[in-house]
Amino acid sequence: MFSPEILQSLPQKLEGISQGLYLMIPELLLCVWILVGIFAELFLHGKTTKFSTSWRYFITQIGLLLAFVLAIQRMYTGMSGYASFSLFWINAGSNSINALLLFLAIILILVNQAQQKSFQFEEKMGFLSVLAGALLVSISSHWLSIFLSIEWISLGTYLLVGIRKDAEGSIAILPYVLFGLASTALLLYGISFVYGITGTMHINSPEFSRGLSTSDPYIVGLALTLVASSLLFKLAWVPFHPWSPDVIESLPASWMTWISTAPKIAVTFLGIRLLHFIPLSLEVPIAFLAILTLLVGNLGALGQRNSKRLLAYSGIAHGGFMAMAWLFPIQQATEVLLFYSLIYGLSTLLVFYLIDEAPSSPYQSSDLQKWSGLAKSRPLASLFLLIGMVALAGLPPAGSFIAKVTYFSFLWEKYQNSSQILTLVLLVTAIFTTALGIFYYLKIPYQLYFKKNTQDDQVIIWNEKGNMWVYAVLVVFILSSFLAPTAIWNFLK
C-alpha cells in the first residue's frame, strides 16, 4: 500500500507533471495520434491492401495537419515556457523547428500517396515514431527527455530499415542496429558522467554550466565525448558514418528521405541548445570533425557509380554541412538551420523519388548507364531531376545556393571574431567540397543529356502522363526559395 506521505504529495506531483502541457499540444496530439493509428488497425485487419493503405494515409494526414496547424499557431503567438517538471523547454527556435518538421512530414506523405506507394502498418509506425521523437528532441531540456526522445527516433528507424525481409535487407539493418545499441550505451554512460559532474539533469540549470566549468577537464572531456558520439551517430558524422550508405541504399525513396532529414534536423538543433549552455570552447573539435565529414562524404560520393549510394554519401556531407551551425551564435544558427533544412528536405525528396523510380538492384555496383539519353524521351522528368541535383549541389537558381552562402558568411564572421585557424580551414574545405559536389551531382544529368543509349531495350523510367505535377510543386518550392528568399526567411523566423 502507498504510505501517507506519498498520498499527500500526489496532488503536487500531478500538478508538476501537468505544468505547461498546453505549450506542447502539437507534440502531445501526435503522440495520441500514434495510439489512434494503432487502434484503427483493429478495424483494418483482414481488409484489402488498397483499402487499408487508403485509410492509413487518411488517418495519418488528419493527425499531421492538425498538429501542423497547432504548431503554426504556437509559432505565431510566440508561446514559450517550461512543461512537465521542466523536462521540456518550448521557445521560438523549437516552435519553428517543429513546424518545419511537421511541414516536411506532410509533404512526404502527400507525395508518397500521390505516387501510389504502399503504406504498411510498420511503415506508418516507423514514420510517426521518428517524427514524434524528433519533435520531442527539439523541445527537450532534461537528459531524461533527451535520451527517451532520441531512442524513440531510433526505434522508428529500426522499423523502417527492417522493412526489407530479404538477405540484403538483413545485411543493411544488422550493422545499423548494433551501432545503434552501442550509441545508446555511450549516451547513457555520458549522461551518468555529466550528472555526476554537475549534480543536475537540466541542461539549462546554472549548476550544469558551473559543474562543467569547475570540474576536472579530462573527466568533463570524457563525458562530453561519450554524449557527442551518440549524437554524431544520428548525424552520420565521421567516424560514425559507416552505417549510412548501406542503410540508405536499401530503402525506398520515402524512408530514404525521412531518415536522411528528420533526425538530422532535430539533433542539430539539440546540439545548438546544448552548446549554448556548455561553458567550454568546442570550436576546434567541431571544426575538425566537420572537415573530416565534408571530405569523406564528398570524396566518397565522387567515386560512386550507383545512384542511391552516391546520394547516401552526399547525405553524409550534407549532415556535416548542416551541423556547422554549431559554430554560430544561437539565433544565427537556428535561422540558418531552418532555411537550409527546408531546401535540403524538399530537394532530397524530389531527387530520391525520381531516382527510386528506376528499376535496379539496390546493391548493383554501377547503374548510371540506365539514365543515358532519357532526356529525349522524358524531358520533363529529366528537367526536374536536373533541378533537384542542382539544388543539392547548392547552385543557383535553387535556394540552397543562398543557404550555403549564408553558412560561408557566418563562418567567415566566426573566423574574424576568433582568429581560429581551423575555422578558416573549415571554410575553405566547405567551399572546396561544394565545388567538388558539382562533379558527382551532375553525373546523372550528364548521362541524361549528353550520353546516348547503347542498349537494345531502353529501360522505361518515369511515366510523364502520371503524377509529374507532384514533382512540379516541389520544383516550384525550391525555385521560389531562390527568387523570394526574404519571404521564406521571415516566415521561418
N, C-alpha and C positions, 0 to 999 in steps of 0.2 A: 504493500500500500504506500501511497505518497505521504511524506511527512508534512506536518502543518506548515513548516517553513516554505516548502515547495509550493503548496497550495496558495499560500499568502502572496508569494512572489509571481504566481502565474499571470494575473492581470497585467502586471508590469512587463513581464516577458512578452506577452501577446501584443501589448502596445508598442514595444520596441520592434517586434517583427513587422507590424503593420505600418510603422512610421514611414511616411514618404512614399508608400507604394503607388500613390496616384501619379507620381512623377515618372514611373516606368510602366505605364499602362500598355504601350505598344509591345514591349518585350513580354509582359505577362499575358497579353492577348495571344501572342504567337505560341507561347508555351501551352496555353489552354487549347489552342487550335491543334496542336500536335495530338493531344488527347482526343479531341473531336475526330481527327483523321483516323486514329486507331479504332475508335468506337464505330465509325462509319464502315470500316472493313467488315464488321459483323454482318452488315446488310448487303455487302458486295460479294460475299463468299458464294461461290457457285455460279455467279453471273458470267456472261461472256466477256472476253478480254476487251472488246471495244466498249461495252457498256461500263465496265469497271474503270477503264482508262479515262473515259469522258468524265465520270463522276469524281475521280481523283483530281483531275485538273480543275474542275469546277470548285470543289471544296477548298483546294489549296489556294486558288486565285482569290476567293472570297476572303479568306484569312489574311492573305498578303495585302490585299487592297485596304482592308480595314486597318491593319497595323500601319500601313504607309500613310494613310490619311491622318491617323492619330499622331504619327511621328512628325509629319509636316506641321500639324497644328502646334505640337510641343515646340518645334524648332522656331516657328514664327512668333509664338507668345513668349519665348525666352525662358521657359521653365527650367529651373535648376535647383539642386539641393541634394541631400543625402537620403537614402532609403534603407530600411531594414537593418538597424544597428550599424549604419554607415558601411554596410557591405558594398553598397553601390553609390556612385557619385555621378549624378546627372548634371551636365553643364552644356554650354553652347557647342563645344567641339564634339562631344559624344552625340548630341542631338543631330548634328549634320552628318556625322559618320554613319549613324544608324539609319537615317533617312536614305542615304546613298546606298547602303547595303540592301535595304528593302526595295529600292527602285531597281537595282540590278537584278534582284531575285525575281521581281515581277516581269521584267523584260525577258529574262532567261526562260521562265515558264511559258510566257506567251509565244516566244519563238519556237520552243520545243513543241508546243501544241500545234502551231501553225504548220510546222514541218511534219506533223503526224508521227511523232516519235512515241515509242511506248513509254508508259509511266507506271512501273510496277510499285507495289507496296514498299519494297525495300528501297527503291529509288526515292520515293516520296519521304520516307522516314530519314534517310540519309541526308537528303537535301535540306529538309526542315531542321534537322539536328545541327548541321553545320551552320545554318543561318541563325538559329537560336543561340548557339554557343558564341558565334561572332558578335551578335548584338549584346550579349551579356559581358563578353570580354571588354568591349569598348566602354562600358559603364562601371566596371569593377574597380574598387579601391581598397580591397582587402585580399590578402593572399589566399584565403579560403575560396572566395568567389572567383578569383583569377584561376586557381587550379581547377575548380569544378567546371568553369566555362570552357577552358582550354581542352579539358578531357571530353566535354560534350562535342566540341568540334572534332576531336579525334575519333570518337565513336561514330559520328556521321560519315567521316571519310573512310573508316574501315568498312562501313556498309556499302558505300559507293564503289570503292576499289574492289570489293569482294563480289561484285555483281557477276563478273565472268566466272563461270564454273569449270572451265577447261583448264588444261595444264598451263597454258600461257598466262591465264589469269592468276593461277596459284603462284607462278614464278614472280609475278608483279606484287601480289599482296603480302607474301610471306616476309620478304625483307622489310617492307614498309611497317607491318605490324611489329616486328622485332625492334626496328629502330624506334617506333612509337612508344613501345613499352620502356625502352631504355631512356627515352627523353622524359617520360613520366617519372621514372625513378630519379633522374637527375634534378627535375624540377622540385620534387618532394625534398630531396636532400638539400637543395639550395634554399628552399623556404625554411627548413628547420634551422639551417645556419643563420639565415637572416633574422629569424625570430630570436634565436639565442643571442645574437649580437645586439639587436635593438630592443627586445622586450615587447614588441608590438607587431600586430599583423596588418595594421593600417598603413598603407604606403604614404598617405598624406599627413600622418601624425608627426608632430615635432620630434618625438622620440626616434622615429625612423631615420630621419636625416642626422640627428645628433649621434645616434649609435653608430652609423656608418662612418661618420667623420672622426669619431674619437677612438674607435676600436683598432686592433692590430690590422695594418693594411694588408698583410698576407691572408689573414682569415677573411677579411672583407672581400678581397680579390677572389678567393676560392668560392665564397658564397655567390657572388655576382656571376662568376664564370659558370657555375652549375645552373643558375637560373637562365642565363643567356643561352646556354647550349640547348635548352629545351625550346626557347622562343625562336632561335635561329633555325632549328629543325623545321618548324612550321613555315618559315620563310624560305627554306631550301637554300640558305646561305652556305657558302664554303666554310668549313669542310663537312657540313651536314646535308649535302645535296644529293648523294648518290642514288637515293630512292626515287627522285623526281622523274628522270627520263622514262624508266620502266613503268612507273605508275601512270603517268600522263599518257604514255603511248598506248596503253591497253584500254583506255576508257573511251566511251562515246563522247561526242562533242559537248553535250550539255554539262557532263560532270568533269570533263577536262577543264572547261571554262570555270566552273564553280570552285573546284579545288585550287585552281590557279589564281583566283581573285579574292574570294570572301575571307579565307583565313589570313591571307597576307595583309589585307586592308586592316582587319581587326587587330592583329598582332603588332603591326607597325604603329597603329595609334596607341596601343597599350605601351609600346616602347617609348613613345613621345611622352606619355604620362609618367612612366617610371623615371625616366632621365631627368624630368623636371624636379623630382624630389631626392635624387641621388646627389649628394654634395661632393662628388668626385669628378675629376675631368676624365671622361672616357673617349675623348676625341681621337686619340691615337689608335686604340684597338678597333673602334668602329670604322675609322677610315681605312685601316689596314685590311680588315675583313671585307669591307665593301670593295676595295680594289681587287682582292682575290676573287670575289664573287662575280664582279663585272668581267674580269679576264676569263675565268673558267666558263661562265655562261656563254659569252660571245665567241670565244675561241672554240668551245665545244660545238656550238651551233654551226660555226663556219665549216667544219668538216663533215657535217651530216648530209646524207643523201636520202634519208627517209623523212617525209614531210612532217609527220607527227613528232618524231624525235627532234627534228630541227626546232619545232615550236616549244617542245619541252625544255630544251636548253635555253631558248630565248626567254622562257618564263623564269628560269633561274636568274638571268641577267636583269630582268625587269624587277624581280624581288629585291635584288641588290640595289638597283637604282631607286626604287620606291622608298626603301628604308634609309637612304641617305638623308632623309628628312630629320633623322635623329640628331644631326649635327646643327640644326637650326633652332632658333628660339621657338617656344611652344606655339605661338599664334601663327607665325610664318610656316612652321612645319605642318600644322593642321590644315591650313589653307592650301598649300601646295600638294599635300597628300590627297585632299578631296578632289582637286581638279585633275591630277594625274590619274587617280584611281578610276574616275568616271570615264575618261577617254580610254584608258587601258582595258577596263572591263568591257566596254562596248566593242572595241577593236578586237579583243580576244574572242568575244562571242561571234562576231562576224567571220573572222578567219577560221576559227575552229570548226564552225558548222560547214563552211564551204569546203574545207579540206576533208572533213569527215564524210562527205557525200561520195567521194571517190572510193570504189570498192578495192580494197587491198588488205593484205595481212598486216596487222599492226607491228609485227616483228620482221617485216620484209626489209632487207638491208638497203635497197635502193628502189624508189618508186617515182622519182622525179620525171622520168621519161613519159609517164602516162599523161602528163599535162601538155605534152608537145602539140602545138598547133590548135589548141582548143579555142583560142581567141576568135578564130574564124567561124566556128560553128556555134560557139557560146559566147558572143561578145559581151552581153550584159553581165553575166556571172563573172566573166574574166575581169571586167572593169571593177566590179565590186571587190573581188579578191585583191586586185592591184591596190585599191584604195585602202583596204584593210592592212595589207603589208606595209604600205607607206606610213600608215598611222602607227603601226608597231615599231617601225624604224625611227619614228619621230621626225618626219619630214613634212613640210607644207604640201598640200593645203589641209592637213589634219591638225586638230587641236593639240595633239601630243607634242608637236613642234614647240608651241608656246609653253607647254608644261615643262619640257626639257630645258628650254632656255631659262625658264624661271629657276629651275634647280641649279643651273650653271651660275646664274647671277647671285643666288643665295650662297653658293659655295665660295664664289669669289669674295663676297662680302665677309663670309666667315674667315677666310684666309687673311683678309686685310685687318680684321679685328684681332686675330690670334697670332698671326705670323707663323703658324704651324706648317712646316714644310710638307708634312704628309697630307694635309688638306689640299695643298696645291697639286700634289701628285695625284690625289683622288680626282680633282677637277680635270686634269689633263687626261687621266685614264678614262673618265666618263665621256669626255669629248671624243677621244680616240675610239673607244668601243662603240659609240653611237655611229661614227663614220664607218667602222668595221661592220656594224649591223646592216648597213645598206647592201653589202655584197651578198649576205646569206638570205636576207628578207626578199631580195629581188631574184633569187634563184628560180622560184616558181613562176613569177611574171615573165622572166626571160624565156622559160620553156613555153609559156602560153603564147607569147607574141613573136618570138624570133626563131623558134625551132619548128621544124616540120615533122609531122607524124610519120614514122617509118614502119609502123606496124600495119599488118593487113587489116585487122579489125580494130578500129579505134574504140577505146573504152568510152562508154556512154556515161558522162558525168553532167549533172545539173539538168533539170527539166525546166527550161525557161518559160514554159507555159504554166508552170505551177505557182509556187508561192514566192516568187522573186521579190514581191512587194515587201516582204518581211526584211530582207536584206537591204532594200532601198531605204527603209525607215532608219535602220542602223547607220547607213552611209550618211543620211541627212543629219543625224545627230553628230556624227564625227566631223563632218564638214562645217556644221554650224558652230561647233566649239572653236573653230579657227576664225570664222567670219565674224562671230559675235562673242568673243571670249569674256568681255566685261559683263554681259548679261548673265552668262552661266556662272561666272565667278561670284557675282553679287548674290545670285540665288543660293549657291552653295554656302556662302558666308552667313 
